[in-house]
Amino acid sequence: MTEIATRPSPRTHPGALGGIRVVEMGFAAAGPLVGKYLANFGAEVIRLESRLAADVFRTTYPPFKDGVVGPDRAAMFAFYNDGKRSATLNLKNPNGVALARALIRTADVFVESFTPGTVARLGLGAGTAAS
């Protein structure tokens, strides 16, 4: 299994939230905006995205870099996700769920913005970070 960093690397200007690790599993605006603000104040934010269904902000909402529509070219996605680390996971695969759980256990904060029950069905909810 991939090793997971235990703490963020030191920043030159840590900000008010320096030393705080956040795992964000947001979609579209709500979760990513919370993660953006936490990152802007110095937290290490690790954004986890579905490998099977990319965030809609990756390909929608102009302007697009060089006027070309495509994945990772939308300015809206860049705005909501600056200052974050990111990874994609297949949460329909037990290995993807295990990796998400491992990352969440290293976090001080877990942000998600899925429909009610989604995180609980995956077994990523309450108790995951404390175990």
C-alpha positions in Angstrom: 0.0 0.0 0.0 1.2 3.5 -0.6 2.8 5.3 2.4 0.9 8.3 3.7 2.7 11.3 5.0 2.1 11.8 8.7 2.3 15.7 8.7 2.6 18.4 6.1 6.0 19.8 5.2 6.8 23.1 6.9 5.7 26.2 5.0 7.6 29.5 4.8 4.5 31.4 5.9 2.3 28.8 7.7 -0.7 31.0 8.3 -3.2 30.7 11.1 -3.9 27.0 10.2 -0.3 25.9 9.6 0.2 22.3 10.8 -3.5 21.3 10.2 -4.2 18.5 7.8 -7.5 18.5 6.0 -8.9 15.7 3.8 -11.6 17.1 1.4 -14.0 15.0 -0.5 -16.1 17.8 -1.9 -18.0 18.1 -5.2 -18.7 21.2 -7.3 -18.8 24.3 -5.0 -19.6 23.7 -1.3 -16.9 21.3 -0.2 -14.1 22.6 -2.4 -14.8 26.2 -1.2 -14.4 25.2 2.4 -11.1 23.4 1.4 -10.0 26.5 -0.5 -10.4 28.8 2.5 -8.7 26.3 4.8 -5.7 26.0 2.4 -5.6 29.8 1.9 -5.1 30.1 5.7 -2.2 27.6 5.8 -3.8 24.2 6.2 -2.5 21.3 4.2 -5.6 20.2 2.1 -5.6 16.9 0.3 -8.5 16.7 -2.1 -9.8 13.3 -3.0 -11.8 12.9 -6.1 -13.6 10.0 -7.8 -11.5 8.4 -10.6 -14.8 7.4 -12.2 -16.6 10.7 -12.1 -14.5 13.8 -12.3 -15.8 17.0 -10.6 -18.0 19.0 -13.0 -16.0 22.1 -12.4 -13.1 20.5 -14.3 -14.9 20.8 -17.6 -17.6 23.4 -17.1 -17.9 27.1 -16.3 -15.8 29.3 -18.7 -13.3 30.8 -19.1 -11.2 28.0 -20.3 -7.4 28.1 -20.7 -6.6 29.2 -24.3 -10.4 29.0 -25.1 -10.2 25.2 -25.3 -12.9 23.2 -23.4 -11.5 20.1 -21.7 -10.5 18.5 -18.5 -8.3 20.7 -16.2 -8.8 23.8 -18.4 -11.7 25.5 -16.5 -10.8 28.6 -14.5 -13.6 27.8 -12.0 -11.9 24.5 -11.0 -8.6 26.3 -10.6 -10.2 29.0 -8.4 -11.8 26.4 -6.1 -8.8 24.2 -5.8 -5.7 26.4 -5.5 -3.2 25.5 -2.8 -4.4 21.9 -2.5 -2.8 18.5 -3.0 -5.1 16.1 -4.8 -5.5 12.4 -5.7 -8.1 10.4 -7.5 -9.5 7.2 -6.0 -12.0 4.5 -7.1 -14.3 4.3 -4.1 -16.1 1.3 -5.7 -12.8 -0.7 -5.2 -12.0 -1.9 -1.6 -8.4 -0.6 -2.1 -9.6 2.9 -2.9 -11.8 2.9 0.2 -8.9 1.6 2.3 -6.7 4.4 1.0 -9.4 7.0 1.7 -9.8 5.7 5.3 -6.0 5.8 5.8 -5.8 9.4 4.6 -8.7 10.4 6.8 -7.1 8.9 9.8 -4.1 11.2 9.3 -6.4 14.3 9.1 -7.4 16.8 11.7 -10.4 17.8 9.6 -12.6 15.9 7.1 -14.7 17.9 4.7 -17.3 16.3 2.4 -20.2 17.6 0.5 -22.0 14.5 -0.9 -25.7 13.7 -0.6 -26.7 12.5 2.9 -25.6 8.9 3.6 -22.9 8.6 0.9 -20.0 8.9 3.2 -21.6 6.5 5.8 -22.3 3.9 3.0 -18.6 4.0 2.2 -17.6 3.6 5.8 -15.8 6.9 5.8 -17.9 8.8 8.3 -17.8 9.3 12.1 -15.2 7.3 13.8 -12.9 6.9 10.8 -10.6 9.7 11.8 -10.5 8.7 15.4 -9.7 5.0 14.9 
